[in-house]
Amino acid sequence: MDDKRVILKKFFDEIQSEKLINGTVLIAKDGEILYKGAFGEADLDSKRELKINSIFNLASVSKPITALGIMLLAQANKLSLDDPIEKWLSDIPYKGITVRQLLNHTSGLPDYLELFECHWNKSKIAVNQDLFELLIKYKPERLFKPNERMEYSNTGYVMLALIIEKVSGLSFAEYMKRNIFIPIGMQDTKVFCQRLTEQAMDNYAYGYVFDVYKGKHVLPDEFPETDFVVYLDGIVGDGAIHSTVEDLYLLDRALRDGTLIDETLLKEAYSPSSPRLESPFKYGLGWILENEKRKGRAVWHSGGWPGYATHFKRYIDNDIVIIFLRNKEQDFEFEQSIIKSIENILFDEPYETPKAPELQKAKILHPEILNRYVGEYQLEEHTELITRVTMKDQRLFIELPGSMKLEMYASSENEFFLRSLSVTINFANDGVNYYLTINDGSYSQTAKLI
């Protein structure tokens, strides 16, 4: 494996010399760490540098850890994965959903972001119970019947955290600490709500987003598109676990050694829970699943929260682990190409050092121009699907089918981009109709204003 160490060091030396990433990384094979390193700054104002033990918000990499919390309760016969959730959340207005369906994203629960956007006092920081009460009060429609299809659900994992509290009698943070973090030795890992508790944390890596108007990185609290991080800071289970690359590696070892979860439950976690359902990816109990002939089975999760991108991938047939934590917003495709290059090195395939594109600045357009584009657009290739363009507070948003609402930024009067994503939206008028074309660099689709 020495050759892998040499190649990885060369790869990251080049990345460090070009200052291409701001984050930490750990790569291991067969129980040996091949490379670990820290690049960039944990605090842009003080210029405090990142260290290998810098603590990051894991975002959705929290989900497999929340799932482990549930599986430990199942292992102790304190709940069953096939319990209806109303057994533990008696007032929930969505009956017939099981704990397992929360874990594998087949519950059909509506997403909570819009619920808070429409019905929440933004001067208050919400916690999980607040979401539960909003679901009871407003009863937004299910997306689909349980197990009818699979759709990624943050709401489901918040409900799992509430179930953990109900069954264990402990707060989610305390339960995870006692039952996972301390037993494994994850000393730098905790459920952490910085704005809610107003606590400081040593070695904390602050997350920064790119302000497309100022042309610099700022805290997400200071940027309109991402200021929801303040009022959603107390929501846990789908995110909010904070950790380091070294602690995540300890978690990987504990799962591989069988010291935490028994083999039967792990097999369930690593198997597609609803193999007959059509879905964009296979999902087990908290893990995204892959199975390639040459690379074998892999279980992984990624996460994104304003300022943070996280990646935790475990090749369980080859005992390879890749952990990547970032705290300064960059282009999504660029980050994916770095992870791809790491994988190629590990599996003796050709790789290259990617080049980071410059983050784009935005122009300010008059509201009258923005208002031209507001409306519902019917996709030409899939006429049953509708894309919505809305305007609020002189800001333009697009909502693609099956996706959350995203703000669009102007690069010209009729061309817009999505921040940190390699996606452009062009508007055109043929004299009769307005059209929009969405292009992600490899695929484009056109929709007509209806």
N, C-alpha and C positions, 0 to 999 in steps of 0.2 A: 504493500500500500504506500510505500515511500514515494513512488512516482506520482500518485494522486496528491500527496501532500505538496510536492514540488509544484505541480501544475496549478493547484488551488492557490498556493502562495503567490505564484506569478500572476494569476488572474486577478487576485485581490490587491496585489501591489499596484497593478495598473489602474484598477478602479480607484484606489486611494490616491494615486498620483494625479489623477484627473478629477478627483473630488466628485465622483459620479453618484454616490449614495450617502445618506445620512442615517446610519442605523447600526445594528449589531447582527452578527451571523455566527452560527455554529453548524458544522457538518461532521457527521460521524459515520463509521462503518464497523460492524462487528464489535461493537463496544469500545472502539478506539476513536478519539476525537482527531479528525484529520485537519481541521482548520477551525479557528474561532478568531473573531476580530471585531473591533469597534471603530466606526468611521464618523467623523463629524462632531456635531455639538448637541448636547442635551438641553442647553438653554442659550438661545441666540443672543439675548440681552447681555448676559454675564460672560458669554463665550466659554462657559463650562463645557468641557469635552465629554463625549460619551465614553463609558467604560464597559467592559464585558458584563459587569453586573448592574448596568443601568436598567431601570424598571420602566416597562412600556405598557400602555393600555393594549390588551390583546384583542380588543374588539370581538369579532365573531369566533376567533380561536378560543374564546371562553366557552363556546357551545359544547365541544367534546368534553370539557371539564365539568360543566353543568350536568351533562348526560351521565358522567361517571358518578356524580353525586346521587342521581336517581338510581343507577344500577346498584350502588352500595346498599341503598334502602331495600331494593328488590332482593339482593343477596342475603340480607338480614331478615327476610320475610316480613318486612314492615309495610310493604305494598307489593302489588303485582303490576307488571308492565301492561296488563290487559284490564286493569281497573278503569271504570269510567271516571273521568276527572271530577264529576259532580260528587263522587264519594268524598273527595277532599276539598273541593271548592263548591259547596252546596248551592250557592246563589248564582253560579255562572249561567248565563242565558243560552248557552250552546250545549245541549245535551247529546249524549251518545258518542262523545269523543273519548278515546282511551289515552292513557299515559304514553303508550307506545306510539300513537299517532302524533302526539306532540313531539316526541323524539325524532320521528322520521319525516316530519313536515307534510303529513297527509291529513291534518286536522281541519283545514278549511277556515281557520280563524282569520278575521280581517287584520290587516296591518295596523299598528298603533300610531305611526307617525302622523297620518292625516287626522286621526282622532284627537291627538293633542294639539295639532295645528288649529283645528276648528273650535275646540271646546275647552281649552286650558288657559288659565291665567298665567301668562308667560313670566310674571314677576315671581312666581313660586317654582321651586324645584320639585318635580314629581318623583314619587317612589312607586314601587310595584303595586301597592294597594290602591293608589290613585288610578292606575290603568284598569285594575279590576273593577273599580267603582264606575269608571267611564263606560266600560263594556256593559255593565248592568244598567246604567242610566240610559245610554243612547242605543244600545243593541244594534250596532252596524251589521248589515247582512253578512252571512257566511259567504265565503268565496266559492265554496262547493261543499257537498256532503262529505262526511268523513270517509277517507280511503277511496274517494272517487278519482282523485288525482294527487300529484305531489306539487306543492308550491312552497318555496322557502318562507318560513314564518318566524320572525322575531318575536311576535306575540306569544307563540307557542312556548318559547324558551323562557319568557318571563313567567308564564303560568307554571312551568316546571320549577322555577325558583320558589314560587309561592307554595307549591305542593311540598317541596323539601322542608320549608318552614313549618307547614301544617303537620306533617308526619313526624318530624324530628323534635319539634318544640323549641328549636333554635333559630336565630336569624340565619339567613343564607350565608352571610360572611362568616359567622362563627361555625356553622356546620361544615363548610368547606375547609376552614382552617383546621378543625379538630380531626376530620375524617380523611382529608386528602393531603393538604399542604404539610402539616406537621409529621404525619406518618412517613411521607416520602422524603422529608428533609428539604422541602421547598421554602427556605427561610426568607426569600425575597419575593414571595407571592402572596397576594391578598386581594380580596374584593374591596375596591377602593373607589369612593365617590368624592373626588377632591373638592368640588364646589359645594356639595351638600354639607360635608363635614368641616370644611375650611381647615383641613389638616395638611401639614407638609409631609413630604416623604423624601428621605435621603436617596440620592442616586436617581431621582425621578427624571425621566426623559419627557420634556414637554413636547406636545404635538403641534406642528405648524402647518397652516394651509397657505396657498399662494393667493394673495389678493390681486386679482386680475386688473384692478384699476390703479392701485399703487405700484404694481410691478415688483412686489417683494413679499416674503413670507411673514405671516402674522399669526397670532393665536386665533383659533376659530371663534372665540368669544367676540372678537373685534370685526368679524366679517359677516355681513347680513345673511348669506346663504347658509352659513354653518353655525349661527348663534344658538340654534336649538340645543347645542351641547350643554348650554347652561341649564335650561329648564328640564332637560331629560337626564340630568346627571345622576339622579338617584335610581334610575331603572337598571336592574341587574338580572343576570341569568342568561340573557342573549349576548351580553357583553359585560364590561366593567371589571373583569378579573385582570389584574396587573401582574406582570412577571418578567423574568429574564430568560435569555437563551439557555443559560446553564440550568435553571430550574425546570424548564420545559424538557431538557434532556433527561433530568432525573425522572420526570413523569414518563417519558418514553421507556426508560430502563425498568421502571416499576411495572408498566403494562407488559413489557416483554417477559419479565421474570415471573409474572403471575403473583406478585406479592400484594396486589390490591384487589383485583377482580378475578373471579374464577374463570377457567377456560371456557365453560359453557356459555356464560354471559358474554365473554369477549367474542366468541364465535358469532353470537347474535349481533353484537355491535359492528362487526366487520362484514356482515352479510346484508345485501339489499333487502330491506324490510318488506317492500312491496314490488317484487320482481316483475309482476305482470303489468304494472302501471307504466304508461309512457311518461317519461320525465327527461329534463335536460341533462341530468346526471344521476348516478346511482348514490343513494344515501342510506347508511345504516343507522345506528343509534349514536348520533353526534358526529359521525365521520362521513366525508365524501369518499367514495370508493372508486378505485381504478384496478384494472387487471390487464396488463400487457404481456404478451407471450414472452418477450425477452427480459422485461424488467420485473415481471411477477406482480403480485398484489401490492397495492399501496393504499393506505388510508391517510387522509389529510384534511386540513381545513385552512381557509384563509380568512382574513378579517379586514374590514375597513371602517374607520371612524375618523371624522375630520382631524387631519394631522397624522393619522397612523395607518400603516398597512402592515399586516402580519401574515406569516406563512409558516405552517408546521406540517411537514410531510414525512411520513414513515413508510418506507418500503419494508413490509413485514416479512416477505419471503427472502429478501436480501440483507435485512438488518442494516438499512441505510436510513439516516435521519438528516433532514435539511430544515433548519430553523432560521427564519429571517424576520427581523423586526425593524420597522422604519418609522421615523418621527418627523419627517419633513417632506411635504407633498411633492410628488414627482409624476411624470407621465405614467399611466397605468401599463401601457404596452411595453415601455422601457423596463419597468420593474419585472414584468413577466419574462422578458428576454434574459434578464440576469439569472432568474431562477432556472430557466431552460438551459442556459449555459452551464450552470452548476450541475444539473442532472446529466448533461452530455459528458462532462468531465468524468463523473462518477461511473458512467456506463460506457466509457471508451468510445464516445462518438465525437465527431467534429464540433467545435464550439468557436465562438468569437466573442470578443469584448464589445458589447453594444455601446452605441453612442447615445448620450442623453439629449433629447430634443429640448430646445428652449421653451419654457412655459410662456404661453401667449398672453399678451395684454389685451384688454377690451376697450372698445370705443363706447362713448355715451351717445345714445340716440334720443331724439325727441319722442315723447310718449305717443304723439300722433303716428309716427312711423311704426312704433312697436304695435300699436293697436290694429294696424292693417292685418297683422298676421294671426290675430286671435280667432279661434274657432275650432271646429272639429274636422279632422282630415281623415278620409277613407283610404286605406292602403290599396294600391292598385292590384298587387299580387294576391292579397287576402282581403277581399272587400268586406268581410265580416268583422275586421279589426279596425278600431278607431284610435287615432292619435289626437290628443287634445293639446292645444296651445292656449295658455291663459296668461293674464297680466294682473299683477297685484303690486301696489306701491311702486308703480313705474318700473317693474321688473318683469321680464318675460320668462315663462316656464313651459316646458314640454313634458307630457306624460305619455310615454309609449305603452302599448298594450303589455300588461303583465309586469310593468316596471313602476318605480316610484317617480314622483314629480321631480324634475331637475331644472335648474335655472340655465337659461341660454344667455350667452354673452356675444355682443356684436363685434365682428372683425371688419364688417363693412355694413352698408345699409340693408343688404339682403342676405348676408352670410353670417352665421352664428356658430359658436363652438361651445362644447361642454367642458368645464374646468377639469383639468388633469386627465381627461379622456381623449383619445384620438378619434373624435367624432365631430363632424361638421353638419350643419343644417342649412340648406339653401332654400330661399323662397323665390318663386318666379310667378309671373303673371303673363298668360298668353293673350291678354286682351279680353278674355271672357272669364277665365277661372284662375284662382290662385292654387299653386302647388307647393309642396315642400319635398325636398329630397334629403334623406339622411344617409350619410356616408361614413363608414368606420375605417376606411382605407382599403378594405378587401371586399366590401359588399355595400351596395346602395339600394335603397328602396324609396319609392315615390308615393306620395299620398295627395289626394285632391280635396280641396276645401268643399264641404257640403253644407 
